[in-house]
């Protein structure tokens, strides 16, 4: 399929979580939750439509080509050889994460993760009685990416009560495509300290190509690296969780899969699924969609990755304007359609002291920089939204709050670029107007 066959759609009025969610603005642009504004590939839509025409939706057996389709996809896209008996299906990556935690650990165990990170990786373990230990990532302008604190990570993995390491690969929200050497180092630490790896790789199809100075795609052979593909000993302690849902915009079809080489781990997962009655998947339309998506729509995936690369370049170029470059920093973006953007410069530059001696933040923090604690009586640690609410109220662009993913993300926002170019352009224009107005307000205060 070619780029011209990607069709964007106005999702307003479709009961969409992304576009029909209440917002504190009369004309919002929603660029937050992680689904896309593209129609699913035409062959997938035709397969679903054909099944919908059959007027019974009763108990249905899974199609026999499901596992083969996943196996072939892993080989073609990632050079990863998996066996059919490693693959099992479930309703979603988040339920699978809960199943794996319960099957391979016990309430009270430590679970280590790299923070900031997709927030269900914190809430799911905590809801199941596990103790979450965050190993903080830190952003380096020298390397232009988020970096692992290897000493801190090993110290937490080495604790006797640590049994599992949750990895987000590629990383959401930071957009990191972990290198093979980084993954090998993480995996070897887990092997050394007898810690299982639960690797969420739902965004693994999004490796963004590089662009030249004219915006043309530079041919690249760079591929996503599943951590379980790095070595046999790492594969032996890893549960890989993925799905076609993010790639093909079909999360409502409720289908994911686990890839597990270790037979004992697989048996433990099966027992836990049986105990929870979670092993019987009945996603009729997903049974039709997955084989078609993986066997007929690979070119469509390449096309959307080119689109995401262009949108990421557009965002980075806009904020590199000298007028905004001291306010907003946009790191290089390697993977996913979710960009993580640093607004700490704007927060610091625009703050002022009022007539009563109180520091005022027109773009507010959720975390007190001096104490590291949540801003009292204002920020809600379970649903922090001070910064994004302020942005929405001023310009109508709805983003995801950075510290929702962990305190390390305070002052950052996540922006979803899986939209048509005109939507991205308008969101950037509005944010530019917002910053212009804030700078003008600052200048007026300083003259007064």
C-alpha positions, 0 to 999 in steps of 0.5 A: 500500500502507498501513503496515498491510501492512508485515509484520515477521518473526523472521529468526533461524534463516534463515541471516541474516548479520544475525540468525544471526551469533555474538555475545558475549551469550546473548540478542543483539539485532542492529541492525548490518548494513544489511538489514531485518526486513520481508518484501518487498512482497507483489507482489514475493514473488508475482512471485518465487513464480510464477517459482519454480514454473517448474521450470527455472532455466537461462540467461535473458534480461533482461526488456525492461521492466527499463530502462523501470522504472528510468527511470520510477522515476528520473522519479517519485521524483527528477524525473530524466530518464534515457535508456535507453541510460544504464542498464546492469545488474550484480550489485551496487553494490560490484562496479560500483564496482570496475569503474568504478574500473578502467575510468576510472582506473589503479592508483596514482591518488588516489581521494578520499572523505568520511570516515567512510564505508561501508567498502567505498568504502575497501577496494575502491579499495585492493584494486585498487591505488588510493591513498585520500585521506580528506577528513574530515567533522566533526560540528557541534552548531550545525547538528546535522549532519556538515559538509564541509571544503571547503578540504580536499576541494578540495586533495585533488581538485586533486592531479595524481594524483587521478582519481576522487571517490567520493560516498555520496549519501545518506551512510552512516553519517552519515545526511546527505541532501546538499542540491542546493547541496552537491552542486553545489559537490562536482560543480563542484569535480570539473569544475574539477579534471577528476575523475570522480564515482562516486556510490553512491546505493543508499539514495536511496529513503530520504528520511525525512518530518518529524514534528510534536510529536505524531508525525504526518507533516508533508507534505513535497515534499523529494526525494533529489537524484542528483548527476548530475541537478544539471547536464549538465556534472556528469552528464557526469563521473558514474557513478551506482550504485544498486539496489533491494536496500536499498529492498525488502530483496532484496540476495541477488537480486544485481542493481544498475545503473549510470546513465552519460550520457557515451558514452565512459565507458559504453564504457569501463565496457562494456569493463571488464565484458567483460574481467572477464566481469562484464557478463552478469547472470543474476539470474532472480528479480531480473528478476521483482522489479525491475519489480514493485517499481518499478511497483507498490510505491511506496506501500510505500516511502513507508510504510517511510520513515514507519516509519523516521521514527518509529523515528528519533524514538523513538531521539532521544527516548529519549536526550534524557532528562536522565539520558542526554543528557550521555552520548549525542547523537543528531543529526537524522536525514534519510535511510537506516535507519542512525542514527549516534549519538555516545557520546563523552560517555559515554566521557569521563564514565565513564572513571576512573583506577585505583589504579595511575594508569592511565586505564580506559575502561568504554566503550573507545576504538579511537583514542588521543585524544592521538596519533590512533593506534589503541590499541596491541595492542588495537584492530585497524584493519581490524576495530575493535570495542572499543566495540561489543563492550563494549556487546554484552557488557554489554547484548546489543545488537549495533551497528556500530562507528563507526571502522570507517567511519573514525577520525572515527567513533570513539566513534560507533555505527551502529544499524539501525532497520529493525526492528519497534517492539518490537525498537527499544524493547527495544534502547533499554531495554537500553542505558538499563539499561547506562548506569544500571549504568555510572553506578551503578558510577561513583558507587560508585567516587567514594564509595569 
